[in-house]
Structure formats: C-alpha cells, structure tokens
Amino acid sequence: MQHFPIFMNLAGRRVVVSGGGECAVAKLRLILKTEAHVTVFSAEPESQVITWAAEGRLTLVHRALGPGDALCAALFYAANDEDAEDQRVAALARADGALVNIVDNLGDSQFITPAIVDRDPVTVAIGTEGAAPVLARAIKRDLEERLPARLGLLARIGKAFRHAAEALPFGEKRRDFWADYYFDAGPRALEDGEEAVEPALRSLLDTHLNRDAREGFVEFVGAGPGDPDLLTLKARKALDRAEVVIHDRLVTKEVLELARREAVLVDAGKEGFGKSMSQEEINRLIVEHAGAGHHVVRLKSGDPTVFGRLDEEIEACDAANVTWSIVPGITAASAAVAGIGQSLTKRERNSSVRVLTGHDMKGFAEQDWRSLAGPGEVAAIYMGKRSARFVQGRLLMHGADPATPVTVVENASRPDQRTLATTLAELEPTLTGAGLSGPAIILFGLAPRRAAEVAQDIQREIAL
Ligand code: SAH
C-alpha cells in the first residue's frame, strides 16, 4: 500500500485550487462538501465557479496563482488542465508548505483524492493507487446502489444518541444495540418518518437494557475448499458477527480475512513449534468461549460434516449445555469435480458415489473394496495422499480394472489448483513423483474432461 487512506478534518482549514475550468469544477464539487475555506485562483473561471463565489461558498481571485498564495493551505490542487502551468503552481504551493495534488498526475502528487460514496457522516473512500479507475468507479456504483440513501440520516440521528447509549456497557451489548438500530429498528422507524426514529431508539435502548446476560453459542461453519467466493452467504454473515473464530489449518487466509476485525482468531490446527491442538483441547476451547457469552464460529474447511470430527465437538457442546448450529459448506469433492468439469454421479455410469478416507485415526482405513472395484464406480477419497498405494493395492487385489481413470486434484478451487490425471495402475508412483504439497483429493473412476491436455501440463511441470 503506497497511499494510506485517512479522513482529514478540513473544517475551517484553507484549501487552494489553481484553475477554474472543467477539471477544477469537478474537484470543487467534492471539496465544497467539506467545511473548508476554499480559494480559487483563475483568470478565466467557468460560470459555475463564479456562481459559487457569488453564493459565498468560495473565494475567487481573478488571476493566476503567485508566490505566497498557498500559504497556510492544508491542501492544494493544481487543476489547470495544462501541464506546464500545473507544474509551475505546484512548485509554488509546495514552497508555501501545502500538500499538493496535481489532477491526473499521480507521480507528481503528494496525495490523491479517492472515489467517494457520500452518505454523510458515513463516507466510503475507494482508491486503486491510480491502477484501475474503472474498477474504482464500478465499486462506487455498486456501493451507491447498495447503501440506502437515508443511511446518512440514520447515522446523524444515531450520533446524537451516542451519549444515551452509553448506559449500555461498552463492548458486545452496545454493539448489539447499534446493529439492531442500523439494520432493523432504525430503517423500520424511518418508514414512518424522521420523527419516529428518536422514539424508536429510546424504546430499543430500554429493550436492550432489560435484556438478560447474553448466552453464547457456537456455529459450526463450512469454510469451503479455499476460494472465498465459494463461501455461503450464511457463512459470510456468521464471520461478520463472530466474536471468536476457531479455525482449522486448511482454512485459507483469504477466508479468514473476512472475519470481523475485532474477532479473536484461534488457529486450532497450528503446526510448527508444537504439534496441532488435541481434539480435547479444541473441545474445551469452544465450550469455554461460548460459556463466556461469546458468539463462536468453529470454522472447518469444506463442509463441517465431512471428515470434520464434528460430532465430537457437538457432544462437547451438548455436555456443557451450549447451543449450536451447523452452516454447511462446499466440500472438497464438489470443488474438485467442478475443477475437472465432471459430475459426481452420472446416468448409466454411477448412481451412487462414495465419500471415503484412505486414512483414519487408526491408520489405513478398510472399505468395501470389492464393490468399489466394479465397473463405473466413483469415489472421492479424502486424505488420500498418504494412503494412495494402499488404496491402489486393495482395489487391484479386488479386481478393479488397472485402466480405471483416477484424477488427483490438489488445492481445489484455489489459484494454485493442480490436476493429476492418471490410471489406477499408475496412481503410484505418479502421485509421489508429482510431489504435491497442498491438500489433495483422489477422484477414483473419473478423468478430467480435457484429459490429454491436463496430463500434458502436469508432465511438463514434473519435468521442470
Ligand atoms: N471437511 C473437509 C474435509 C476435511 S479432511 C471438506 O469437506 O472438504 C481434509 C482433506 O480434505 C484433505 O486431506 C484433502 O483430501 C481434502 N481437501 C480439503 N481441502 C481441499 C482442497 N482445497 N483441495 C483438495 N482437497 C482438499
């Protein structure tokens, strides 16, 4: 980040603009939203500038800017639409000690003006460091549509009520109150007119003051396979509101970034110095945080109900009388088949699909290999990297066709997704040879739709 976004108090400060043409007018429209004292230097100002001057909204000086004209200015804009003149006045303003912006000249500017969504006092500033103005405009348009036009009004009324709201203890209780106001009680009251908002705030405060101590609860949330776009809306909402997020090792940082800024993040899958947390420790942690009245999100990769040791955690909650619920997620198998353009089930090929693990707590996991070895069978094998040789051996031993397609998908849905297209006969040593380091799932009985190309890609990568 080269430019650090801040909100500057311009009330009563001096802002100087050199230029009175179209580009100055565009900037002035923004600056005049503030309470700054604005002075414009221009020998030939547009009529709009003259009107603003006549209305007393700015001071107009009918000449070009000279030395000392930008003294005491907090900000200075060179907006002459003419490079040489902009450079000249920028040098003068810098000498006068002002922070200088040359319109449409990022390199020579000391600050830049973001795209702004104005719901005063709520202001959203969008910047792309000059890299993608189109993107900034698109985001602005999106936000303009999304943020109710009357949000500013709610915020202004809310601001006047801040003092009264201090009757609620700082922290969660007060946050809950404000969330209720902005997203529920406030907008509803506004429908009956502006005068209805303040009484609504008073009765809302009463309700919150009388509320019993809040009980904590746990949401077991599926974080999906890694791509944050594959989170459900419900998962997004849970992350938005969570006070404590206890997550697995496989949950990506892109997903964790969506957790509320104030949330406490606990990495339950920490590797490195120590080994990962034991299941008992995780259970204890979940129950402890919920017991302290917190909203706990237990974030598990993929879907929490698939090889997630969910039941043990639920039992711990039940034993401690902690309320819980489950938010499903996209499991690795779904992401992996999507990645290779295949279906998990297909008419006349397989009417059932097996979700199995090659490795469980006791070691290699036995399955009904005989039925899986039949023609057209499909299985998604989780945690299969370590047990690939065992699975391969068992299936061949039970008569599976050595030419059965097998596809390994590593880092499904992530930017570094890799696909290894092979056959049962060649699964090992191909898999070991590929040296995969990310989470990988083995799709038995499925080949990628574009098998040849993908296989070539991988071969090339292995060769490198
Ligand atoms: N609950 C998870 C599975 C947890 S078990 C889910 O529903 O996806 C962990 C195993 O899931 C890994 O060993 C790997 O086999 C698989 N896995 C998880 N994320 C993956 C990803 N992005 N790509 C491929 N496999 C993944």
Residues whose N, C-alpha, C, O or C-beta is under 5 A from the ligand:
A	BS01	SAH	P225 G226 S301 G302 D303 P304 V306 F307 G308 I330 T331 A332 I381 Y382 M383 G384 V409 E410 N411 A412 P439 A440 I441
